[in-house]
Every structure is written in C-alpha cells, then in structure tokens.
Amino acid sequence: MREREEYVEELLPLILDSADKPFDGQRWWQLADSPWQTLACCIDLASAVRSGDPEGYVSHIPIHQDGSCNGLQHYAALGRDKLGGFQVNLTPSEKPEDLYTAVAMMVDERRKQDAAEGNVHAQVLEGKVIRKVVKQTVMTTVYGVTLYGGRLQIQKQLEDNIPKEHLFHCSKYLVQLVFQTLSHMFSNARDIQVM
C-alpha cells in the first residue's frame, strides 16, 4: 500500500495541474486510458487535498471493483487450490497478484526450455510470450474455450508480431502450454470442471 501512496505523492503535481488547468496545463490526464474518468478523479483529489481535512473528505467518485479472473477465483475456492488461489488473490499477499503475467512467465519458461532443445516454434516466439498474448485465453478457459478457440485468440494477438508462415503452429504450440500451465496451477479446479 505504501508504494501506491508514494506513486500518488510523486504524481500529485501533475494531478493538481490537471485539476486546475485541464486544457491549458500539462494535460497529464489526457494520457490515461480513460481520460475523462482520470480528470474527474484529479478534480476530486485536488478538492480533498485542499479541504483542510482530506481524511474526512467525502468523495462521490464511483469506485469500480473487479475480481482477479472471477471464474478461476470461484473454481480455485471450490477446489481449494493453494497455488491458483494465491494467483487470483484469494489469499493474503503483500501486493495484488496478476494471474495473466504469472501464466505468461511460466509459459515462457517452458518455451525457453523447448527452444534450447531445438523447437522451431519456441524459437520463433522468443520475446513474444507476454501478458497480452495469453490473457484472453486464460480468462475464457473457465467458460469453456477449447484448444481451437484458444488458438484463435492467441493467433490474433500474435498476427502482427511473428511471420505468417509460423502463425498457426506457434499459436497452436502456445495454447497447449497455456492449458498445461493452468492445469498445473489449478489442478483441483480442473478436476471440478471435468465432473
């Protein structure tokens, strides 16, 4: 939590500038994924800081909460998967875990081993196995995505990053690694799904 506080303190001059001079200042808020929501938060935070009682300030900014891959959270809880439960934030941790990054890292470790053993597809994928490539497939496995569907999802993410002649086989190779990784992380959950 302290890291987050430090991050906001570091950005406070830009936040206040955005609140005070949204169109004439540095326009930091416009760089955000959701610029208008960011501007609203800048204005509200500026009001809180200047209120004289920031801790007592009542904000009316809606706070959206999202789970960490909700479907897998449910299966991890039902299956009492320790590793999977940790990855989807069901157990205490210093900071939130990111399942998609964890899967990408585990898949890439396996890919590195395969590349060292001469697997051409693993070699072509050097530096390409990132969070964005695996996220949709990880997210939809609990909703019944098949190897075929997962391959199409991964292929779409890879299509601008690898030669077309390798696209089919590399996406097929990766989807298999993603499914294997998830089966390892959520072994009890997988048993429940099969039932």
JOCORNOR-V704486 format. One record per helix or strand. SS is the DSSP state (H for helix, E for strand). FROM is the first residue (numbers start at 1). TO is the last residue. If there is no record, write none. Layout:
<<SS;FROM;TO> <SS;FROM;TO>>
This chain:
<<H;2;20> <H;28;31> <H;35;50> <H;54;56> <H;70;79> <H;82;87> <H;99;116> <H;120;124> <H;131;143> <H;147;158> <H;164;185> <H;187;194>>
